[in-house]
Amino acid sequence: MHLITVEGINVYAYHGCLEEEGKIGGNYKVDVYMKTDFSEAALLDDLTKTIDYVEVYDIVKTEMAIRSKLIEHAGQRIMDKLMSRLKSLKSCKVRVTKYNPPMNGNVEKVSIEIES
């Protein structure tokens, strides 16, 4: 088994329970960790035998553009789409980080992780 990571996918999105968050938006980072077997790709130097990072990026970007109240919901949508579209994917972990969440305190970021 091999690991492919696509880290630091930075997006501006409109997630949150507060109405203002849906209007103002904020900065998010998504990290994706994927277990697969890319032995054949490594041997043949063939992109079709592994996971295309561009497709991963496109899935994350598309799902993060759909407003959710919770980053948990956005993360689950990303996970579901990755697992259904990337046939060679054996397991996956998705981390969604929200910067400067509107809380009654000075909090840099909050994150969720979903693992399959």
C-alpha positions as CSV (number, residue, x, y, z in Angstrom):
1,M,0.0,0.0,0.0
2,H,1.2,3.5,-0.8
3,L,0.3,7.0,0.4
4,I,-0.5,10.0,-1.8
5,T,-1.0,13.3,-0.1
6,V,-2.4,16.5,-1.4
7,E,-1.9,19.1,1.3
8,G,-2.6,22.8,1.7
9,I,-5.5,23.2,-0.8
10,N,-6.4,26.7,0.1
11,V,-9.9,27.9,-0.7
12,Y,-12.1,30.8,0.2
13,A,-15.6,29.5,1.1
14,Y,-18.8,30.4,2.8
15,H,-19.4,27.8,5.5
16,G,-20.7,28.4,9.0
17,C,-23.8,28.5,11.1
18,L,-24.0,32.3,11.2
19,E,-25.7,34.2,8.4
20,E,-22.7,36.6,8.2
21,E,-20.4,33.7,7.4
22,G,-22.6,32.9,4.3
23,K,-22.1,36.5,3.1
24,I,-18.5,37.3,4.2
25,G,-16.9,33.9,3.9
26,G,-13.5,32.9,5.1
27,N,-10.2,31.0,4.5
28,Y,-10.1,27.3,4.6
29,K,-7.4,24.6,4.0
30,V,-8.1,21.1,3.0
31,D,-5.6,18.2,3.3
32,V,-6.2,14.8,1.6
33,Y,-4.3,11.6,2.5
34,M,-5.0,8.7,0.2
35,K,-4.0,5.0,0.4
36,T,-3.7,3.3,-2.9
37,D,-1.4,0.9,-4.9
38,F,0.6,2.9,-7.4
39,S,3.2,0.2,-8.0
40,E,2.3,-0.1,-11.7
41,A,2.4,3.7,-12.1
42,A,5.8,3.9,-10.6
43,L,7.1,1.1,-12.8
44,L,5.5,2.4,-16.1
45,D,5.6,6.1,-15.4
46,D,1.9,6.2,-16.4
47,L,-0.5,8.8,-14.8
48,T,-3.5,6.6,-15.7
49,K,-2.2,4.0,-13.2
50,T,-2.4,6.3,-10.2
51,I,-4.5,9.0,-8.7
52,D,-4.4,12.3,-10.6
53,Y,-3.8,15.2,-8.1
54,V,-5.6,17.6,-10.4
55,E,-8.8,15.5,-10.0
56,V,-8.4,15.5,-6.2
57,Y,-8.0,19.3,-6.3
58,D,-11.0,19.8,-8.5
59,I,-13.2,17.6,-6.2
60,V,-12.2,19.6,-3.2
61,K,-12.7,22.9,-4.9
62,T,-16.1,21.9,-6.2
63,E,-17.3,20.6,-2.8
64,M,-16.0,23.5,-0.8
65,A,-17.9,25.9,-3.1
66,I,-21.2,24.4,-1.8
67,R,-22.2,26.2,1.4
68,S,-22.6,24.1,4.5
69,K,-23.3,25.1,8.1
70,L,-20.7,22.7,9.3
71,I,-17.2,21.9,8.0
72,E,-18.0,18.3,9.1
73,H,-20.6,18.3,6.3
74,A,-18.3,19.7,3.7
75,G,-15.6,17.2,4.7
76,Q,-18.0,14.3,4.4
77,R,-19.1,15.4,0.9
78,I,-15.4,15.6,-0.1
79,M,-14.7,12.1,1.3
80,D,-17.8,10.7,-0.4
81,K,-16.9,12.2,-3.8
82,L,-13.3,11.0,-3.6
83,M,-14.3,7.5,-2.7
84,S,-16.8,7.3,-5.5
85,R,-14.8,8.9,-8.2
86,L,-11.3,7.5,-7.6
87,K,-11.6,3.8,-8.2
88,S,-8.1,2.9,-7.1
89,L,-8.5,4.6,-3.7
90,K,-8.4,2.0,-0.9
91,S,-8.8,4.4,2.1
92,C,-8.7,8.1,2.6
93,K,-8.4,10.8,5.3
94,V,-9.7,14.4,4.8
95,R,-8.9,17.3,7.1
96,V,-10.8,20.6,6.7
97,T,-9.4,23.6,8.6
98,K,-11.3,26.8,9.1
99,Y,-9.2,29.9,10.0
100,N,-10.4,32.6,12.4
101,P,-13.7,31.0,13.4
102,P,-16.2,33.4,14.9
103,M,-16.0,32.5,18.6
104,N,-16.0,34.4,21.8
105,G,-12.3,34.2,22.0
106,N,-9.0,34.4,20.1
107,V,-8.9,31.1,18.1
108,E,-6.6,30.7,15.1
109,K,-8.3,27.7,13.6
110,V,-10.5,24.7,14.0
111,S,-10.2,21.4,12.1
112,I,-12.1,18.2,11.5
113,E,-10.8,14.9,10.2
114,I,-12.7,12.2,8.5
115,E,-11.2,8.8,7.8
116,S,-12.5,5.9,5.7
